C-alpha cells in the first residue's frame, strides 16, 4: 500500500505523542501535534482535520502497514498505547520483509559500478548487515547485463551535476574515426543509456551532437560561460529513432518480414514503440514501424541475419542488401 509523505509524518507524530505517558492525549491534542509537525517539515500551514487523524489512528491499529498499534481510548476521551513499550519504529522485521528487501538489495547491487550509485553502497551494506546478516552467502538470483570493461562511467557524476546546475563543460573527445582528440565546449542537455553504453546529448555551436562517454578523455566545467538550456525532453527527442542517433530527417515507414521462429520474439520485444503487425503468414509475420533510418536501426536488422527481410522502403532494403553482399564476399574470400 502506498503511503504519502504527509501521512507518514502524521503516523510518526501520533506515535511519538502516545509514547509520552506523562501526558494525557485528546484527539484535539493529536490534531494540533500533527499540524505543528507538518508545518515544521513542510514550512507551511496544513489544515489537519479531525476525520484525518481518526483515519490515521484506524490505519495504525490495522495490519495494513504492519503496525497493529495497540491504541486504546480511556475515560472516553484520552488516547494511549495499551503497551507502554510499543512504538511503530520498533516493529520487528518479518521473514517476508527480509526476502523482499534482499531482492531489492541484489537488484541495486547490479549498479555498483555506476558512480551515481557510489554513495548507496554504504547504505546497502548497512541494510544488508541489519536484515540479512545471517544469509550473507546467498547468491544473487537477478542478473542484469553490464559491461565490466566499459569506460567513461566516472564522468556520469560530472555531467549529471553540470546539467543540473546548468554549466557549460569542456570535453576532450576522441571518436573511433578520429586520429587525435579534440576539445569541445558543449552545453550538456541529457544523459542517455542504450545497449549498455552511455551517451551525452549536448549542444555544440548551436547544433545537437551525441558523445559516447567511453570516448571522453577528460571533462572540465566552464564556470565563466553562459549555459543554454534547450529543455530537451528525452521521450520526445528520441521518439522517432531506434538507439541514440537522431538525424535531420523525417520518420519513414519500414516494413519487414520476420520468419516464424523469430516472430514471437519481435512481438514480445518490439523494434520500436510504433511497431504494428501487418500480416501473419504461414512462413512468418510482417511488421511495420515508423522511424528514422539511422545506424542503430541497420545494426538491429542485420543482427537478425537470415531471419529477417526488409520489404519497404526500397532505399533501406538496398542498403541492407549491399551490406549482406559484402558480408558474403568477406566469407568467400576467407575460404579461398
C-alpha positions in Angstrom: 0.0 0.0 0.0 1.4 3.4 -1.0 1.6 6.0 1.8 2.2 9.6 1.1 4.8 11.7 3.0 2.3 13.8 5.0 0.6 10.6 6.2 3.9 9.2 7.4 4.7 12.4 9.2 1.3 12.2 11.0 1.8 8.5 11.9 5.3 9.2 13.4 3.9 12.3 15.3 1.0 10.3 16.8 3.4 7.5 17.7 5.7 10.0 19.4 2.8 11.5 21.4 1.4 8.2 22.6 4.9 7.1 23.8 4.8 10.1 26.2 3.0 8.5 29.2 3.4 11.7 31.3 0.6 13.5 29.4 -3.0 12.7 28.5 -3.7 13.0 24.8 -7.0 14.0 23.5 -8.0 13.9 19.8 -7.6 17.7 19.6 -4.1 17.4 21.1 -3.1 14.9 18.4 -4.6 17.1 15.7 -2.5 20.1 17.0 0.6 18.0 17.2 0.2 16.7 13.6 -0.4 20.2 12.3 2.7 21.5 14.1 4.8 18.7 12.7 3.6 19.2 9.2 4.4 22.9 9.5 7.9 22.1 10.8 8.6 19.6 7.9 6.8 21.4 5.1 7.2 25.0 6.1 3.5 25.8 5.5 0.2 25.6 7.4 -1.6 22.3 6.7 -5.2 22.0 7.9 -5.4 18.6 9.5 -9.0 17.6 10.1 -10.5 15.5 12.9 -11.5 12.9 10.4 -8.0 12.6 9.0 -6.5 11.9 12.4 -9.3 9.4 13.2 -8.5 7.6 10.0 -4.8 7.7 10.8 -5.4 6.0 14.2 -7.6 3.4 12.5 -4.8 2.7 10.0 -2.2 2.4 12.7 -4.4 0.0 14.6 -4.8 -2.2 11.5 -2.2 -4.6 9.9 -2.3 -2.9 6.5 1.0 -1.2 7.2 2.1 -3.9 9.7 1.8 -1.6 12.7 -1.1 -3.3 14.6 -0.7 -0.4 17.1 -2.4 -1.1 20.5 -4.1 2.3 20.6 -6.9 2.4 23.2 -9.2 5.1 24.5 -9.7 5.6 28.2 -12.1 7.8 30.1 -13.9 8.1 26.7 -11.5 10.9 25.9 -7.8 10.2 26.1 -5.6 8.1 23.7 -2.7 5.9 24.7 -0.8 2.7 23.9 -2.0 -0.2 25.8 1.6 -1.5 25.8 3.8 1.3 27.2 6.8 -0.2 25.4 5.2 -0.1 21.9 6.4 2.1 19.1 5.8 1.8 15.3 9.6 2.2 14.9 10.2 -1.0 16.9 8.2 -3.3 14.7 10.3 -6.5 14.1 11.2 -7.3 10.5 9.4 -10.4 9.2 10.9 -13.2 7.1 8.8 -11.8 4.2 10.2 -8.3 4.7 13.8 -9.7 4.7 13.1 -11.6 1.5 11.7 -8.5 -0.2 14.5 -6.2 1.0 17.2 -8.7 0.0 15.8 -9.0 -3.5 15.8 -5.1 -3.7 19.4 -5.1 -2.5 20.5 -7.6 -5.1 19.0 -5.6 -7.9 20.6 -2.3 -6.7 23.9 -4.0 -6.3 23.9 -4.7 -10.1 24.5 -0.9 -10.5 27.5 -0.8 -8.1 29.9 0.2 -11.0 28.0 3.3 -11.8 29.3 6.4 -10.0 25.9 7.8 -9.4 25.3 4.9 -7.0 28.5 5.0 -5.2 27.0 6.7 -2.1 24.4 4.0 -2.0 27.0 1.3 -1.3 27.3 2.1 2.4 23.5 2.3 2.7 23.1 -1.1 1.1 25.8 -2.6 3.2 24.2 -1.3 6.5 20.8 -2.6 5.3 22.3 -5.9 4.4 24.1 -6.2 7.7 20.9 -5.4 9.7 18.3 -7.5 7.9 20.3 -10.2 6.1 23.4 -10.8 8.2 22.6 -14.5 8.7 22.3 -15.1 4.9 25.4 -13.3 3.5 26.4 -16.2 1.4 23.3 -16.2 -0.6 24.0 -15.8 -4.3 22.2 -13.1 -6.4 19.4 -14.6 -8.4 18.8 -11.5 -10.5 21.5 -10.6 -13.1 21.5 -7.5 -15.2 23.6 -7.2 -18.3 26.6 -4.9 -17.7 29.9 -4.3 -19.3 32.7 -4.6 -16.8 35.3 -3.0 -19.2 33.1 0.0 -20.0 35.0 3.2 -19.8 33.7 6.7 -19.1 31.4 5.9 -16.2 33.5 8.1 -14.0 32.2 11.1 -16.0 28.5 10.5 -15.2 28.6 12.4 -12.0 30.3 15.4 -13.6 27.9 15.5 -16.5 24.9 15.0 -14.3 25.9 17.8 -12.0 26.7 20.1 -14.9 23.2 19.5 -16.4 21.5 20.0 -13.1 23.5 23.2 -12.3 23.3 24.4 -15.9 27.0 24.6 -16.6 29.0 24.5 -19.9 31.6 21.8 -20.0 34.9 21.4 -21.9 35.1 17.8 -23.3 38.3 16.2 -24.5 36.9 13.8 -27.1 38.3 11.2 -29.4 35.9 9.4 -31.7 36.6 6.0 -33.2 37.3 7.5 -36.6 39.5 10.4 -35.4 43.2 10.2 -35.4 43.6 12.6 -32.5 41.4 14.0 -29.7 39.7 17.4 -29.9 38.4 19.8 -27.3 34.7 20.7 -27.4 32.9 23.3 -25.3 29.4 21.9 -25.1 26.1 22.6 -23.3 25.1 19.2 -21.8 21.4 18.5 -22.1 20.7 14.8 -21.4 22.3 11.6 -20.4 21.2 8.6 -22.4 21.8 4.8 -22.0 21.4 2.4 -24.9 22.6 -1.1 -25.5 24.7 -1.0 -22.2 26.6 2.2 -23.3 26.1 5.7 -22.0 25.9 8.8 -24.2 25.7 12.6 -23.7 23.4 14.7 -25.8 24.8 18.2 -26.0 24.5 21.4 -27.9 27.7 22.4 -29.8 27.8 25.5 -32.0 24.0 25.7 -31.9 23.7 22.1 -33.2 22.9 18.9 -31.3 25.6 16.2 -31.0 25.9 12.9 -29.3 29.0 11.9 -27.5 29.8 8.4 -26.2 31.1 8.5 -22.7 33.6 5.8 -23.4 35.3 8.1 -25.9 35.6 11.0 -23.5 39.1 11.5 -22.2 38.5 14.4 -19.8 35.9 16.9 -18.7 36.3 20.4 -17.1 33.5 22.7 -16.0 33.5 26.1 -17.6 32.1 28.4 -14.9 32.5 31.6 -16.9 30.5 30.6 -19.9 26.7 31.2 -20.2 24.8 27.9 -20.4 22.0 27.5 -22.9 19.2 25.2 -21.6 17.3 23.7 -24.5 14.9 21.9 -22.1 15.2 18.6 -24.0 12.5 16.0 -23.3 14.1 12.7 -23.9 10.8 10.9 -24.7 10.1 13.5 -27.4 13.6 13.9 -28.8 14.2 10.1 -29.2 10.6 9.3 -30.2 11.3 8.5 -33.8 14.6 6.6 -33.5 16.0 3.3 -32.5 19.0 4.0 -30.4 20.6 7.4 -29.9 21.3 8.8 -33.4 18.7 11.4 -34.3 19.0 12.6 -37.9 17.7 15.7 -39.6 15.2 13.7 -41.5 11.6 12.7 -41.0 10.5 9.3 -39.9 9.6 6.8 -42.6 7.6 3.6 -42.5 9.7 0.5 -42.5 8.1 -2.8 -43.4 9.9 -6.0 -42.7 9.2 -9.8 -42.5 10.5 -12.0 -39.7 10.4 -15.8 -40.0 8.0 -17.9 -38.0 10.6 -18.9 -35.4 11.7 -15.4 -34.5 8.4 -13.5 -34.9 7.2 -14.2 -31.3 10.5 -12.6 -30.1 9.9 -9.5 -32.1 6.3 -9.4 -31.0 7.2 -9.5 -27.3 10.2 -7.2 -27.7 9.3 -4.7 -30.5 11.9 -2.9 -32.5 10.2 0.4 -31.7 7.0 1.6 -29.8 5.3 2.3 -33.2 5.6 -1.4 -34.3 2.4 -2.9 -35.7 1.7 -6.4 -37.0 0.6 -6.0 -40.7 0.2 -9.6 -41.7 0.6 -13.1 -40.2 1.7 -15.6 -42.8 2.4 -19.3 -42.7 6.2 -18.6 -43.0 6.3 -15.6 -40.6 5.0 -12.2 -39.8 5.1 -8.8 -41.5 5.7 -5.8 -39.2 5.6 -2.0 -39.7 7.5 0.7 -37.7 7.7 4.5 -38.2 11.3 5.6 -37.6 14.3 7.5 -39.0 16.8 5.4 -40.9 19.9 5.5 -38.6 22.9 3.4 -37.9 21.3 1.6 -34.9 18.3 0.5 -37.0 20.5 -1.1 -39.6 22.5 -2.9 -36.9 19.3 -4.2 -35.3 18.1 -5.5 -38.7 21.4 -7.1 -39.6 21.6 -8.7 -36.2 18.7 -11.0 -37.2 20.6 -12.3 -40.1 18.7 -14.7 -42.4 15.6 -14.5 -40.1 14.5 -11.0 -41.4 13.8 -9.3 -44.7 13.2 -5.6 -45.3 10.3 -5.1 -47.7 10.0 -1.3 -47.7 11.3 1.3 -48.4 13.5 0.3 -51.3 16.4 2.6 -50.2 16.8 0.8 -46.9 16.3 -2.6 -48.4 19.1 -1.8 -50.9 21.4 -0.7 -48.1 20.8 -3.9 -46.1 21.3 -6.0 -49.3 24.6 -4.2 -50.0 25.9 -4.9 -46.5 24.8 -8.6 -46.7 26.5 -9.0 -50.1 29.7 -7.5 -48.6 29.4 -9.9 -45.7 29.1 -12.9 -48.1 32.1 -11.6 -50.0 34.1 -11.4 -46.8 33.4 -15.1 -46.0 34.0 -16.1 -49.7 37.4 -14.5 -49.7 38.4 -16.3 -46.5 37.5 -19.6 -48.0 39.8 -19.2 -51.0 
